[in-house]
Amino acid sequence: MPAPTLSGIGGALYGLRHPVINPTNRKCSTVPVFSLNNQYSRNFHLSWLGFFVAFLSWFAFSPLIPDVIKTDLNLTSGEVGNSNIVSLCATLIVRLISGPLVDRYGPRKVMAGLLIIGAIPSGLAGTVSTANGLYIVRFFIGILGGTFVSCQAWNTVFFDKNVVGTANALGGGWGNAGGGFTFIIMIALFNQLLADVVPVPILLSVAAATLMFGTDHPTGKWSDRHKAVAAALPASDDQTSVISNKNKKTKSGDDIETGDEKDVKVTITAINMVSGLDAALAIDANLANVLYTLLKSPTFGQTKAGYVAGIYGLLNVFSRPLGGYFGDLIYIRFGVPGKKYLTIACGVAQGFLSLGLGLYIDNHSHPSLTVANGVNFSLVPHCNPNSNGFMTGIVGAMGNLGGIFFAIIFRFEPSPAGKAFWISGVIAVGVNLLLCIISVPQF
């Protein structure tokens, strides 16, 4: 059967339901999100789902801390800030470790392992009775933040260069939306006295699904990932036999870059993550507390503060995918430099909006913050395809390093409430403008 011609709206719709395979590397040149009958679709959905459910435990404390946890444990505002910092420190360490583990064992096994290990301290969350106990539990629950590395590396393995930015941004964005969902669901579960019970079985169930239904690599086993593809793929129930020629110029040698090229790309993505994901993590962790402190009244309590803060996290559903999609569009014409300047533009806009939020703090939201992260996700696959997990781990860890830095700002600058936001904005603008002087290779 001859391969269909994919162009226009019809081709785009076809690509949302069917994988189009590049025969030179077996990667998919479409993102078939509306299908589960092929390995590309299943792995994509498992990647973001694993990252998504990690937030059910990783961010479970944030919506409950402003009132219930703070009161029950007699916590000071400083101790609340310390617990946020401790959680991010654990994630920083785990992301650095999980990168090399992904390169060694594959993203599927690392994803499942992190979910299983993270479920253990999650089950102990209900036993916390002191501030030190809170620090310990949140530190080990922070292990779940490492699922970001597996999510991004998994999509990079299965999707080709023309769509890998979109795939990574979709996976990262939908996964990150778990932060917003957690604010909403944890409030509801707490009101039903189920907040300590629900996350563990969900984490273990997704880990089991990852191991049962996911695959390691387009070629099969992770150990076979370096094998070249010599012929077109046969049709099967697992994989649609559609061959795309638009990426036929991709060869295994195209993924080999000089050390200088890799260093430059990693520098761009890592530094931008410091000024982008850091602010997102800090705001996610502190927004409910800020809103509760500012607007506390008989009609605005912990429940409403959690729901409003959840809206910010749910912006990831569309804002980060948009960033990745625009990154792929620009890459087609302008290459990596186009992605670089789009990333910087979004980062600067993020900074100015955060600055405005700090100066005129109210219920404003600023979606371009997560758009900037989506564009950054689209840059990561170009850093070093031969050490995909290691590079993703470094970039993800740098995001957490920035998160720790900004969490410290929120910790030591609690008032006036907008001060930490405008400081974050000024730093984000400055860091992104500095990146303009760094040149990058075309592809």
Secondary structure, 3 states (H helix, E strand, C coil): CCCCCCCHHHHHHHHHHCCCECCCCCCECCCCCCCCCCHHHHHHHHHHHHHHHHHHHHCCCCCCHHHHHHHHCCCCHHHHHHHHHHHHHHHHHHHHHHHHHHHHHCHHHHHHHHHHHHHHHHHCHHHCCCHHHHHHHHHHHHHHHHHHHHHHHHHHHHECCCCHHHHHHHHHHHHHHHHHHHHHHHHHHHHCCCCCCCHHHHHHHHHHHHHHHCCCECCECHHHCCCCCCCCCCCCCCCCCCECCCCCCCCHHHHCCCHHHHHHHHHHHHHHHHHHHHHHHHHHHHHHHHHHHHHCECCECHHHHHHHHHHHHHCHHHHHHHHHHHHHHHHHHHHHHHHHHHHHHHHHHHHHHHHHHHHCCCCCCCCHHHHHHHHHHHHHHHCCHHHHHHHHHHHHHHHHHHHHHHHHHHHHCCCCCCHHHHHHHHHHHHHHHHHHHCCCCCC
